[in-house]
Amino acid sequence: MKKRKVNPKLGLPAPKVLTKNTLLREAQERETLRRGFLALQEKIKNEEISIPFVFFTAVGAVNAPIFEVDIKLTSTRH
C-alpha cells in the first residue's frame, strides 16, 4: 500500500497524528484548564462588586450624594 503525502500547495497544516500519548496529553491539558477556570470562577463569585450610581438631569449631574450598591454573586449558571 502506498502512503499518501499532504499536498504542499494547499497551504494547510499537516493533520495531527492521534496517538494514545497525544490524546492523554490533550485530556490532561483540558483538565488543567477546567480546574483553573473553576478556581477563577470561585474567586470572582466570592468577591463583592461595587456599582456606583450617579443621577443626571437635562442640565447635568444632580447634586445629590452618589451612592454605591454592593453586590455579592451567590450563584453562577451551569
VMD Tcl script that builds the backbone (N, CA, C; Angstrom):
set m [mol new atoms 234]
animate dup $m
set s [atomselect $m all]
$s set {name element resname resid chain x y z} {
  {N N MET 1 A 0.850 -1.182 0.000}
  {CA C MET 1 A 0.000 0.000 0.000}
  {C C MET 1 A 0.891 1.239 0.000}
  {N N LYS 2 A 0.535 2.198 -0.824}
  {CA C LYS 2 A 1.314 3.416 -0.975}
  {C C LYS 2 A 0.859 4.458 0.049}
  {N N LYS 3 A 1.825 5.077 0.743}
  {CA C LYS 3 A 1.499 6.092 1.733}
  {C C LYS 3 A 1.296 7.431 1.026}
  {N N ARG 4 A 0.171 8.109 1.319}
  {CA C ARG 4 A -0.116 9.388 0.693}
  {C C ARG 4 A 0.520 10.519 1.485}
  {N N LYS 5 A 0.998 11.511 0.775}
  {CA C LYS 5 A 1.582 12.684 1.399}
  {C C LYS 5 A 0.621 13.861 1.253}
  {N N VAL 6 A 0.763 14.818 2.166}
  {CA C VAL 6 A -0.063 16.022 2.107}
  {C C VAL 6 A 0.438 16.890 0.965}
  {N N ASN 7 A -0.487 17.446 0.196}
  {CA C ASN 7 A -0.138 18.308 -0.912}
  {C C ASN 7 A 0.415 19.626 -0.363}
  {N N PRO 8 A 1.683 19.948 -0.592}
  {CA C PRO 8 A 2.268 21.180 -0.044}
  {C C PRO 8 A 1.695 22.447 -0.673}
  {N N LYS 9 A 1.044 22.336 -1.808}
  {CA C LYS 9 A 0.493 23.513 -2.484}
  {C C LYS 9 A -0.809 23.991 -1.843}
  {N N LEU 10 A -1.419 23.169 -1.000}
  {CA C LEU 10 A -2.676 23.555 -0.375}
  {C C LEU 10 A -2.492 24.624 0.694}
  {N N GLY 11 A -1.353 24.658 1.337}
  {CA C GLY 11 A -1.118 25.656 2.373}
  {C C GLY 11 A -1.767 25.314 3.701}
  {N N LEU 12 A -2.300 24.114 3.818}
  {CA C LEU 12 A -2.921 23.683 5.062}
  {C C LEU 12 A -1.887 22.971 5.927}
  {N N PRO 13 A -2.040 23.065 7.236}
  {CA C PRO 13 A -1.112 22.320 8.087}
  {C C PRO 13 A -1.364 20.815 7.968}
  {N N ALA 14 A -0.322 20.061 8.200}
  {CA C ALA 14 A -0.453 18.611 8.121}
  {C C ALA 14 A -1.374 18.134 9.244}
  {N N PRO 15 A -2.147 17.099 9.021}
  {CA C PRO 15 A -3.034 16.601 10.073}
  {C C PRO 15 A -2.233 16.037 11.239}
  {N N LYS 16 A -2.797 16.194 12.453}
  {CA C LYS 16 A -2.132 15.671 13.642}
  {C C LYS 16 A -2.341 14.169 13.725}
  {N N VAL 17 A -1.303 13.511 14.207}
  {CA C VAL 17 A -1.419 12.077 14.429}
  {C C VAL 17 A -1.992 11.885 15.820}
  {N N LEU 18 A -3.110 11.173 15.918}
  {CA C LEU 18 A -3.767 10.964 17.198}
  {C C LEU 18 A -3.309 9.643 17.806}
  {N N THR 19 A -2.283 9.725 18.641}
  {CA C THR 19 A -1.822 8.545 19.352}
  {C C THR 19 A -2.397 8.576 20.758}
  {N N LYS 20 A -2.244 7.480 21.474}
  {CA C LYS 20 A -2.731 7.425 22.848}
  {C C LYS 20 A -2.044 8.480 23.702}
  {N N ASN 21 A -0.766 8.700 23.436}
  {CA C ASN 21 A 0.001 9.671 24.210}
  {C C ASN 21 A -0.502 11.098 23.975}
  {N N THR 22 A -0.774 11.465 22.721}
  {CA C THR 22 A -1.265 12.821 22.449}
  {C C THR 22 A -2.686 13.012 22.978}
  {N N LEU 23 A -3.520 11.985 22.876}
  {CA C LEU 23 A -4.874 12.085 23.427}
  {C C LEU 23 A -4.835 12.254 24.939}
  {N N LEU 24 A -3.939 11.530 25.613}
  {CA C LEU 24 A -3.792 11.649 27.063}
  {C C LEU 24 A -3.290 13.039 27.440}
  {N N ARG 25 A -2.315 13.555 26.691}
  {CA C ARG 25 A -1.767 14.877 26.971}
  {C C ARG 25 A -2.839 15.956 26.778}
  {N N GLU 26 A -3.635 15.861 25.716}
  {CA C GLU 26 A -4.703 16.830 25.480}
  {C C GLU 26 A -5.767 16.756 26.574}
  {N N ALA 27 A -6.084 15.550 27.041}
  {CA C ALA 27 A -7.057 15.399 28.125}
  {C C ALA 27 A -6.525 16.037 29.406}
  {N N GLN 28 A -5.236 15.880 29.677}
  {CA C GLN 28 A -4.631 16.489 30.863}
  {C C GLN 28 A -4.641 18.008 30.755}
  {N N GLU 29 A -4.353 18.544 29.572}
  {CA C GLU 29 A -4.385 19.998 29.369}
  {C C GLU 29 A -5.798 20.536 29.572}
  {N N ARG 30 A -6.804 19.841 29.033}
  {CA C ARG 30 A -8.198 20.256 29.222}
  {C C ARG 30 A -8.573 20.265 30.694}
  {N N GLU 31 A -8.151 19.230 31.423}
  {CA C GLU 31 A -8.465 19.144 32.845}
  {C C GLU 31 A -7.787 20.269 33.628}
  {N N THR 32 A -6.545 20.593 33.280}
  {CA C THR 32 A -5.833 21.696 33.935}
  {C C THR 32 A -6.534 23.019 33.671}
  {N N LEU 33 A -6.939 23.259 32.427}
  {CA C LEU 33 A -7.650 24.490 32.085}
  {C C LEU 33 A -9.004 24.556 32.783}
  {N N ARG 34 A -9.702 23.423 32.870}
  {CA C ARG 34 A -11.007 23.393 33.532}
  {C C ARG 34 A -10.870 23.717 35.015}
  {N N ARG 35 A -9.860 23.133 35.661}
  {CA C ARG 35 A -9.649 23.414 37.089}
  {C C ARG 35 A -9.265 24.870 37.324}
  {N N GLY 36 A -8.438 25.423 36.433}
  {CA C GLY 36 A -8.079 26.840 36.547}
  {C C GLY 36 A -9.288 27.740 36.382}
  {N N PHE 37 A -10.159 27.404 35.432}
  {CA C PHE 37 A -11.371 28.187 35.215}
  {C C PHE 37 A -12.290 28.118 36.427}
  {N N LEU 38 A -12.460 26.916 36.996}
  {CA C LEU 38 A -13.320 26.768 38.170}
  {C C LEU 38 A -12.764 27.535 39.370}
  {N N ALA 39 A -11.431 27.551 39.518}
  {CA C ALA 39 A -10.825 28.307 40.619}
  {C C ALA 39 A -11.055 29.802 40.425}
  {N N LEU 40 A -10.893 30.287 39.196}
  {CA C LEU 40 A -11.131 31.703 38.904}
  {C C LEU 40 A -12.596 32.054 39.115}
  {N N GLN 41 A -13.494 31.167 38.731}
  {CA C GLN 41 A -14.927 31.395 38.904}
  {C C GLN 41 A -15.276 31.484 40.394}
  {N N GLU 42 A -14.703 30.623 41.229}
  {CA C GLU 42 A -14.934 30.675 42.670}
  {C C GLU 42 A -14.409 31.975 43.258}
  {N N LYS 43 A -13.226 32.396 42.796}
  {CA C LYS 43 A -12.629 33.637 43.292}
  {C C LYS 43 A -13.527 34.831 42.977}
  {N N ILE 44 A -14.020 34.897 41.757}
  {CA C ILE 44 A -14.881 36.008 41.344}
  {C C ILE 44 A -16.217 35.933 42.072}
  {N N LYS 45 A -16.727 34.731 42.282}
  {CA C LYS 45 A -18.015 34.570 42.940}
  {C C LYS 45 A -17.960 35.055 44.390}
  {N N ASN 46 A -16.802 34.957 45.035}
  {CA C ASN 46 A -16.662 35.345 46.430}
  {C C ASN 46 A -16.306 36.816 46.622}
  {N N GLU 47 A -16.094 37.569 45.551}
  {CA C GLU 47 A -15.760 38.990 45.672}
  {C C GLU 47 A -17.023 39.844 45.616}
  {N N GLU 48 A -16.943 41.000 46.271}
  {CA C GLU 48 A -18.047 41.956 46.196}
  {C C GLU 48 A -17.835 42.866 44.998}
  {N N ILE 49 A -18.917 43.226 44.365}
  {CA C ILE 49 A -18.869 44.109 43.212}
  {C C ILE 49 A -19.573 45.402 43.595}
  {N N SER 50 A -18.880 46.538 43.447}
  {CA C SER 50 A -19.485 47.838 43.749}
  {C C SER 50 A -19.912 48.510 42.455}
  {N N ILE 51 A -21.162 48.938 42.420}
  {CA C ILE 51 A -21.697 49.618 41.248}
  {C C ILE 51 A -22.088 51.028 41.668}
  {N N PRO 52 A -21.334 52.046 41.215}
  {CA C PRO 52 A -21.685 53.427 41.589}
  {C C PRO 52 A -22.863 53.943 40.757}
  {N N PHE 53 A -23.718 54.726 41.406}
  {CA C PHE 53 A -24.870 55.319 40.728}
  {C C PHE 53 A -24.747 56.839 40.771}
  {N N VAL 54 A -24.908 57.474 39.633}
  {CA C VAL 54 A -24.945 58.934 39.532}
  {C C VAL 54 A -26.187 59.272 38.727}
  {N N PHE 55 A -26.977 60.208 39.238}
  {CA C PHE 55 A -28.203 60.589 38.541}
  {C C PHE 55 A -27.972 61.863 37.745}
  {N N PHE 56 A -28.442 61.878 36.513}
  {CA C PHE 56 A -28.280 63.018 35.631}
  {C C PHE 56 A -29.645 63.606 35.281}
  {N N THR 57 A -29.671 64.931 35.117}
  {CA C THR 57 A -30.862 65.611 34.633}
  {C C THR 57 A -30.521 66.192 33.267}
  {N N ALA 58 A -31.429 66.955 32.703}
  {CA C ALA 58 A -31.162 67.577 31.405}
  {C C ALA 58 A -30.047 68.614 31.524}
  {N N VAL 59 A -29.870 69.200 32.714}
  {CA C VAL 59 A -28.846 70.227 32.916}
  {C C VAL 59 A -27.495 69.608 33.219}
  {N N GLY 60 A -27.466 68.548 33.948}
  {CA C GLY 60 A -26.209 67.905 34.315}
  {C C GLY 60 A -26.426 66.967 35.483}
  {N N ALA 61 A -25.355 66.689 36.196}
  {CA C ALA 61 A -25.443 65.768 37.329}
  {C C ALA 61 A -26.201 66.413 38.473}
  {N N VAL 62 A -26.998 65.641 39.155}
  {CA C VAL 62 A -27.760 66.125 40.305}
  {C C VAL 62 A -26.798 66.277 41.483}
  {N N ASN 63 A -27.040 67.273 42.314}
  {CA C ASN 63 A -26.164 67.494 43.453}
  {C C ASN 63 A -26.478 66.570 44.622}
  {N N ALA 64 A -27.170 65.512 44.380}
  {CA C ALA 64 A -27.453 64.526 45.422}
  {C C ALA 64 A -26.198 63.680 45.625}
  {N N PRO 65 A -26.063 63.122 46.784}
  {CA C PRO 65 A -24.882 62.298 47.018}
  {C C PRO 65 A -24.880 61.051 46.121}
  {N N ILE 66 A -23.714 60.685 45.705}
  {CA C ILE 66 A -23.547 59.489 44.888}
  {C C ILE 66 A -23.507 58.300 45.837}
  {N N PHE 67 A -24.170 57.224 45.493}
  {CA C PHE 67 A -24.137 56.060 46.359}
  {C C PHE 67 A -23.724 54.836 45.558}
  {N N GLU 68 A -23.263 53.835 46.281}
  {CA C GLU 68 A -22.826 52.596 45.647}
  {C C GLU 68 A -23.649 51.444 46.167}
  {N N VAL 69 A -23.836 50.470 45.315}
  {CA C VAL 69 A -24.532 49.252 45.692}
  {C C VAL 69 A -23.510 48.131 45.677}
  {N N ASP 70 A -23.403 47.418 46.792}
  {CA C ASP 70 A -22.504 46.274 46.862}
  {C C ASP 70 A -23.283 45.003 46.574}
  {N N ILE 71 A -22.779 44.236 45.640}
  {CA C ILE 71 A -23.444 43.003 45.234}
  {C C ILE 71 A -22.462 41.863 45.421}
  {N N LYS 72 A -22.936 40.776 45.954}
  {CA C LYS 72 A -22.119 39.583 46.047}
  {C C LYS 72 A -22.814 38.492 45.251}
  {N N LEU 73 A -22.087 37.900 44.312}
  {CA C LEU 73 A -22.661 36.859 43.483}
  {C C LEU 73 A -22.875 35.622 44.334}
  {N N THR 74 A -24.047 35.042 44.229}
  {CA C THR 74 A -24.336 33.855 45.035}
  {C C THR 74 A -24.365 32.590 44.203}
  {N N SER 75 A -24.627 32.714 42.931}
  {CA C SER 75 A -24.656 31.503 42.106}
  {C C SER 75 A -24.231 31.861 40.692}
  {N N THR 76 A -23.871 30.845 39.949}
  {CA C THR 76 A -23.495 31.030 38.558}
  {C C THR 76 A -24.308 30.072 37.725}
  {N N ARG 77 A -24.434 30.383 36.457}
  {CA C ARG 77 A -25.145 29.490 35.543}
  {C C ARG 77 A -24.252 28.305 35.193}
  {N N HIS 78 A -24.861 27.171 35.051}
  {CA C HIS 78 A -24.090 25.976 34.642}
  {C C HIS 78 A -24.624 25.480 33.336}
}
mol reanalyze $m
mol bondsrecalc $m
mol representation Tube
mol addrep $m
